[in-house]
Amino acid sequence: MPMSGATQQQLVILGATGSIGANTLDVVARHPDRYSVFALTANRDVERMAHLCLRFSPRYAVMANEDAANELRKKLRAESCPTEVLGGARALSGVACEPEVDAVMAAIVGAAGLTPTFDAVCAGKKVLLANKEALVMSGRLFMDAVAAADACLLPIDSEHNAIFQSLPDDYRRDPEAAGVRRILLTGSGGPFRNASLAQLETVTPEDACNHPVWNMGRKISVDSATLMNKGLEVIEARWLFGVSASQIEVVIHPQSIIHSMVDYVDGSVVAQLGNPDMRVPIAHALAWPQRIASGVSALDFFGIGAMSFERPDPERFPCLDLAYRALEAGGDAPATLNAANEESVQAFLDRRIGFRRIAEIIAATLERAPRQEVETLDAVLEADIRAREIARDEIGKRSAP
């Protein structure tokens, strides 16, 4: 990648006010000689964005919500902050594709992050991918665009970053020669790893968002509680690493010290270990192929004690099987899965449906939505809209009066 100036990389952070954005800025602040913030983006969190603009002085701040952009513009003007404020979804892609930009952190949650992330790839940027939905919804199209633009794609999910670190450097050039037998995706099991089916019937949003290990946003916390997060990661891994669904196995590892593993045909298993802190994969991707300090303490092997591993319970976590089914179906089925999940998770967070209804709605949406092949990004987005309409209908059937 070309560098802006002598040493500094110019960064765009899509989704600056979320947890990934906050952790990215924490790492960036530790290395002001290496990184400069070109643009920050958010949806509508004006107060947080104003604080970040005053601290990091980006050239641009983008609010996807136009009203929020107007409010932020007034706030920054009152503080004599020189950051230029832009509004609307198109501006997200605009700043990500600016010629001066070296790297884009793609951390907008959900389908909303697909278009600007895709555009950054097409512009040949170094893309740090935290938005797993981009690959879930448009895996083949996305990876074809990476190849066509010679973009640099680096995974930020702790699991996929761990796999990336556990593979040989030339893996993408010759996957068969690498001798990979299986990819082992680890997961903590979430807050309901040992819950009974009866207990799951009474789960509240507060319960689901109380993750035992990771501090995450509400949507991804619910995904972790249902194991849909792991299902989406299975689909993401298929496209990132060019393996089949049958070569990806999910392993419950409650301690979250081993972040994922690669099993090779010679019997070797290579794993990446570290404290459960997202600054580790962020720092790895920011500096790759070098290493920089992340601010995370060294792993204390003597304090860890025992590590345990379990198979996921398909009855307790049906969302994981639904993700495998969507991956094997192909076409727009993964986009349908993602859309139905987003709609049903939001309905649960709004207390319109119960926790166990999430999987029911996703399954019903997959059953009702006609499966189609997708050859363009527009077709993916159309599948997303179609699936949301079906999911909302299914939610209506199950909503509390």
HELIX and SHEET records of a PDB file:
HELIX    1   1 SER A   19  ALA A   29  1                                  11    
HELIX    2   2 VAL A   46  PHE A   56  1                                  11    
HELIX    3   3 GLU A   66  ALA A   78  1                                  13    
HELIX    4   4 ALA A   89  ALA A   96  1                                   8    
HELIX    5   5 ALA A  111  GLY A  113  5                                   3    
HELIX    6   6 LEU A  114  CYS A  122  1                                   9    
HELIX    7   7 GLU A  133  ALA A  149  1                                  17    
HELIX    8   8 SER A  158  SER A  166  1                                   9    
HELIX    9   9 PRO A  175  ALA A  178  1                                   4    
HELIX   10  10 LEU A  197  LEU A  200  1                                   4    
HELIX   11  11 PRO A  205  ALA A  208  1                                   4    
HELIX   12  12 ARG A  218  THR A  226  1                                   9    
HELIX   13  13 MET A  228  PHE A  241  1                                  14    
HELIX   14  14 ALA A  245  GLN A  247  5                                   3    
HELIX   15  15 ARG A  279  ALA A  287  1                                   9    
HELIX   16  16 PHE A  301  ILE A  304  1                                   4    
HELIX   17  17 PRO A  318  ALA A  329  1                                  12    
HELIX   18  18 ALA A  333  LEU A  349  1                                  17    
HELIX   19  19 ARG A  357  ARG A  368  1                                  12    
HELIX   20  20 LEU A  377  ARG A  398  1                                  22    
SHEET    1   A 7 GLU A  84  GLY A  87  0                                        
SHEET    2   A 7 TYR A  60  MET A  63  1                                        
SHEET    3   A 7 TYR A  35  ALA A  42  1                                        
SHEET    4   A 7 GLN A   9  LEU A  14  1                                        
SHEET    5   A 7 ALA A 103  ALA A 106  1                                        
SHEET    6   A 7 LYS A 126  LEU A 129  1                                        
SHEET    7   A 7 CYS A 152  PRO A 155  1                                        
SHEET    1   B 4 ILE A 248  ILE A 252  0                                        
SHEET    2   B 4 VAL A 180  GLY A 187  1                                        
SHEET    3   B 4 ILE A 258  TYR A 264 -1                                        
SHEET    4   B 4 VAL A 269  LEU A 273 -1                                        
END                                                                             
